[in-house]
Amino acid sequence: MKTKAVFYHAGCPVCVAAEQNIAAALDPTRFDVEIVHLGRAPDRIAEAERAGVKSVPALVIQRAVYHINFGAALADLKK
């Protein structure tokens, strides 16, 4: 069974680079990766907050949040 991984980002250059280098590097035989662009899906910001995401880009795997570099604070996306 694959492990679910959710990669949250906002479309900024830092986020896009992280998506191309981090999310795409996960083994597709082990991980079911969902890419969530919060700029296009602002209704999912609350979901990201509940998962523990504080800034994007961030990768969530099994309730563990991995903040990658710093593109934007999640609070800034709500404005």
C-alpha positions as CSV (number, residue, x, y, z in Angstrom):
1,M,0.0,0.0,0.0
2,K,1.3,3.5,-0.9
3,T,1.8,6.2,1.6
4,K,-0.1,9.5,1.0
5,A,2.0,12.6,0.6
6,V,0.6,16.0,0.1
7,F,2.8,18.8,-1.3
8,Y,1.3,22.3,-0.6
9,H,2.6,25.3,-2.5
10,A,1.5,28.7,-3.7
11,G,3.1,28.8,-7.1
12,C,6.0,31.1,-6.3
13,P,9.4,30.3,-7.8
14,V,10.6,28.7,-4.5
15,C,7.5,26.5,-4.5
16,V,7.8,25.5,-8.1
17,A,11.5,24.6,-7.7
18,A,10.7,22.5,-4.6
19,E,7.8,20.7,-6.4
20,Q,10.2,19.9,-9.3
21,N,13.0,18.7,-7.1
22,I,11.4,17.3,-3.9
23,A,7.9,16.1,-4.7
24,A,8.9,14.7,-8.1
25,A,11.7,12.8,-6.4
26,L,9.5,10.7,-4.2
27,D,9.3,7.1,-5.3
28,P,5.9,6.6,-7.1
29,T,5.8,3.0,-6.1
30,R,5.9,4.0,-2.4
31,F,4.1,7.4,-2.3
32,D,0.8,8.6,-3.7
33,V,1.7,12.3,-4.1
34,E,-1.0,15.0,-4.3
35,I,0.1,18.5,-5.4
36,V,-2.0,21.3,-3.9
37,H,-1.6,24.8,-5.3
38,L,-3.1,26.9,-2.6
39,G,-3.3,29.9,-4.9
40,R,-5.7,28.0,-7.1
41,A,-7.4,26.1,-4.3
42,P,-7.7,28.6,-1.4
43,D,-10.5,26.5,0.1
44,R,-7.8,24.0,1.1
45,I,-5.8,26.5,3.2
46,A,-7.7,25.4,6.4
47,E,-6.8,21.8,5.6
48,A,-3.1,22.7,5.3
49,E,-3.3,24.5,8.7
50,R,-4.9,21.5,10.3
51,A,-2.1,19.4,9.0
52,G,0.4,21.7,10.7
53,V,1.6,23.6,7.7
54,K,3.0,27.1,8.6
55,S,4.6,28.1,5.3
56,V,4.9,26.8,1.8
57,P,6.3,24.9,0.2
58,A,5.6,22.1,2.6
59,L,5.3,18.3,2.3
60,V,3.1,16.4,4.6
61,I,3.7,12.6,5.0
62,Q,1.9,10.6,7.7
63,R,1.1,13.7,9.8
64,A,4.7,14.9,9.7
65,V,5.2,18.3,8.1
66,Y,8.4,19.1,6.2
67,H,8.8,22.8,5.6
68,I,11.0,23.3,2.6
69,N,12.9,26.6,2.3
70,F,10.5,29.5,2.6
71,G,8.2,30.8,-0.1
72,A,5.3,32.3,1.8
73,A,3.7,32.1,5.2
74,L,0.4,30.4,5.2
75,A,-1.1,33.4,6.9
76,D,-0.2,35.6,4.0
77,L,-2.2,33.3,1.6
78,K,-5.4,34.1,3.5
79,K,-5.2,37.8,2.7
